[in-house]
Structures are given as structure tokens and as C-alpha cells.
Amino acid sequence: MDEKTTDRVERLVGLELDGRLDEAARRELDRLLRDGAAVRVRDEMVGVRELLRRAEAPALPPLLRDRIVARVAVARDERATTPLRLAGGGTLRLVQAITVAAAITLGATAWVTSGGAVRADDQLEHPRTVEDELRERTDDDGSIAPYLEWRFLGAER
């Protein structure tokens, strides 16, 4: 058997031992294992798997068992008295603080963008422009004649 075929056989045998081999793969494995030695190895591996499944777990040493039981009890007590723990070790209070900070940030952003806040340049003293003067001196009907008289003739209104 070449190396590629050997790798394929090993993978298929592993799937068979795990009980995950479908019919098509089983036929392929049977075709690849026509050699009697390979079939015997597969049968031995299946036998070892069955022995391991039937074997009882060894008893834990008493000292190790006592330590595990004590640690489990401590962990249960900690979970009962501790707020929700996150994967990184943070607590529920951290989540609450982040939520409050996000709400404040969103509220402040909405207030500023809606026009409720004073912009930085609103408090600056701007020089008067021709447009400002025109608005002050224009008639109610929109005529700019009073402005032109004031601007070029110096006439006061």
C-alpha cells in the first residue's frame, strides 16, 4: 500500500472506531482492506475499542476526590454570591457602567446634532457684514432703496 492509501485507510478506520462511518465509506474501506493483515489489524482495533468501552473507570484516590468535591462546593458558593461573571472575569456592574456611558454619549450626540447645544463659533464676535447692514435697512416689502440711500448718500432713516 502506498502512503496516500495508508493515510486514507487510517482515517476511515478512525471513523469506523468512532462509529461515524457511512455505507459508502465502509465499502471503500472494505475494498482497500482486501489484504488479510490489514483486516486483522482493523478487527483488533475494533476489539480494543469494545474492551475500553466496557472497562470501568478506575477509582480516584481519596485525597484527590476530597479536593475535587471541596473545590466544587466552593465554586457553587462563589456563583451563588457573586453577580454574573463574564468570560474575561468582569462583572455585571461593568456591563451596567458601559451601558450608562453609551446612553450618555448617545444622548449628548443627539442633543448636539439637533441644535440644542451652542457651537464653538456662536459666542465669537463676528464683524458686521454688508449682508447684516442690508437686512437691517431693507423695507418690509423687500425693497433695498433705504439701504442704498443710507450706504451711498449717508441718509439716516
C-alpha positions as CSV (number, residue, x, y, z in Angstrom):
1,M,0.0,0.0,0.0
2,D,1.3,3.5,-0.8
3,E,1.4,6.3,1.7
4,K,-1.7,8.1,0.4
5,T,-3.7,4.9,0.6
6,T,-2.4,4.1,4.1
7,D,-3.4,7.6,5.3
8,R,-6.9,7.1,3.8
9,V,-7.2,3.7,5.4
10,E,-6.2,5.1,8.8
11,R,-8.7,7.9,8.5
12,L,-11.5,5.5,7.6
13,V,-10.6,3.1,10.4
14,G,-10.7,6.0,12.8
15,L,-14.1,7.0,11.6
16,E,-15.3,3.3,12.0
17,L,-13.9,3.2,15.5
18,D,-15.8,6.4,16.4
19,G,-19.0,4.9,14.8
20,R,-19.2,7.7,12.2
21,L,-18.5,5.7,9.0
22,D,-21.3,5.8,6.4
23,E,-22.1,2.9,4.0
24,A,-20.1,4.4,1.0
25,A,-17.1,4.9,3.2
26,R,-17.5,1.4,4.7
27,R,-17.5,-0.1,1.1
28,E,-14.4,1.9,0.3
29,L,-12.7,0.7,3.5
30,D,-13.5,-3.0,2.7
31,R,-12.2,-2.5,-0.9
32,L,-8.9,-1.0,0.5
33,L,-8.5,-3.7,3.1
34,R,-8.7,-6.8,0.9
35,D,-5.3,-7.8,2.3
36,G,-5.8,-10.2,5.3
37,A,-3.2,-8.5,7.5
38,A,-5.0,-5.1,7.3
39,V,-8.3,-6.8,8.1
40,R,-6.8,-8.4,11.2
41,V,-5.4,-5.1,12.4
42,R,-8.8,-3.5,11.9
43,D,-10.5,-6.3,13.8
44,E,-8.0,-6.0,16.7
45,M,-8.7,-2.2,16.9
46,V,-12.4,-2.8,17.0
47,G,-11.9,-5.3,19.8
48,V,-9.7,-2.9,21.7
49,R,-12.4,-0.3,21.3
50,E,-15.0,-2.6,22.8
51,L,-12.8,-3.5,25.7
52,L,-12.3,0.1,26.5
53,R,-16.0,0.8,26.3
54,R,-16.8,-2.0,28.8
55,A,-13.9,-1.2,31.2
56,E,-14.9,0.6,34.4
57,A,-13.2,3.9,35.3
58,P,-10.6,3.5,37.9
59,A,-11.4,4.8,41.4
60,L,-10.0,8.2,42.3
61,P,-7.5,8.4,45.2
62,P,-9.4,9.6,48.3
63,L,-7.3,12.7,48.7
64,L,-7.9,13.8,45.1
65,R,-11.6,13.0,45.3
66,D,-11.9,15.1,48.5
67,R,-10.1,18.0,46.9
68,I,-12.3,18.0,43.9
69,V,-15.5,17.8,46.0
70,A,-14.3,20.7,48.2
71,R,-13.4,22.8,45.1
72,V,-16.8,22.2,43.5
73,A,-18.6,23.2,46.7
74,V,-16.5,26.4,46.9
75,A,-17.3,27.2,43.2
76,R,-21.0,26.7,43.8
77,D,-20.9,29.1,46.8
78,E,-19.0,31.7,44.8
79,R,-21.5,31.5,42.0
80,A,-24.4,31.9,44.4
81,T,-23.0,35.1,46.0
82,T,-21.2,36.7,43.0
83,P,-23.0,38.7,40.3
84,L,-23.0,37.5,36.8
85,R,-19.4,36.8,35.7
86,L,-18.3,37.3,32.2
87,A,-15.7,35.3,30.3
88,G,-13.0,37.9,31.0
89,G,-13.7,37.9,34.7
90,G,-15.7,41.1,34.6
91,T,-19.0,41.5,36.5
92,L,-22.5,42.7,35.7
93,R,-21.6,46.1,37.2
94,L,-19.1,46.6,34.4
95,V,-21.7,45.9,31.8
96,Q,-24.1,48.4,33.6
97,A,-21.4,51.1,33.6
98,I,-20.7,50.6,29.9
99,T,-24.4,50.8,29.2
100,V,-24.8,54.1,31.1
101,A,-21.8,55.6,29.4
102,A,-23.2,54.6,26.0
103,A,-26.6,56.1,26.8
104,I,-25.0,59.4,27.9
105,T,-22.8,59.5,24.8
106,L,-25.8,58.9,22.5
107,G,-27.9,61.4,24.3
108,A,-25.2,64.1,24.2
109,T,-24.7,63.4,20.5
110,A,-28.4,63.7,19.7
111,W,-28.6,67.0,21.7
112,V,-25.7,68.5,19.9
113,T,-26.8,67.5,16.4
114,S,-30.4,68.6,17.0
115,G,-29.2,72.2,17.6
116,G,-29.7,72.2,21.4
117,A,-26.0,72.9,22.0
118,V,-24.1,76.1,21.5
119,R,-21.4,75.7,18.8
120,A,-17.9,76.9,19.4
121,D,-18.2,79.8,17.0
122,D,-21.6,81.0,18.2
123,Q,-20.0,83.0,21.0
124,L,-17.4,84.7,18.8
125,E,-17.9,88.4,17.9
126,H,-18.3,88.4,14.1
127,P,-17.5,91.6,12.2
128,R,-20.5,93.3,10.6
129,T,-21.0,92.4,7.0
130,V,-22.8,94.2,4.2
131,E,-25.4,91.5,4.4
132,D,-26.1,92.3,8.1
133,E,-26.5,96.0,7.2
134,L,-28.7,95.2,4.2
135,R,-31.1,93.2,6.5
136,E,-31.3,96.0,9.0
137,R,-32.1,98.7,6.4
138,T,-34.4,96.9,4.0
139,D,-38.1,97.8,3.9
140,D,-40.7,95.3,4.9
141,D,-41.7,94.9,1.3
142,G,-38.1,93.8,0.5
143,S,-37.0,97.0,-1.2
144,I,-33.3,97.8,-0.9
145,A,-33.8,101.5,-1.6
146,P,-33.4,102.6,2.1
147,Y,-30.2,100.6,2.3
148,L,-28.8,102.2,-0.9
149,E,-29.7,105.7,0.4
150,W,-28.1,105.1,3.7
151,R,-25.0,103.4,2.3
152,F,-24.2,105.8,-0.6
153,L,-25.9,109.0,0.4
154,G,-25.4,108.9,4.1
155,A,-29.1,109.5,4.7
156,E,-30.5,108.3,8.0
157,R,-33.8,106.7,8.2
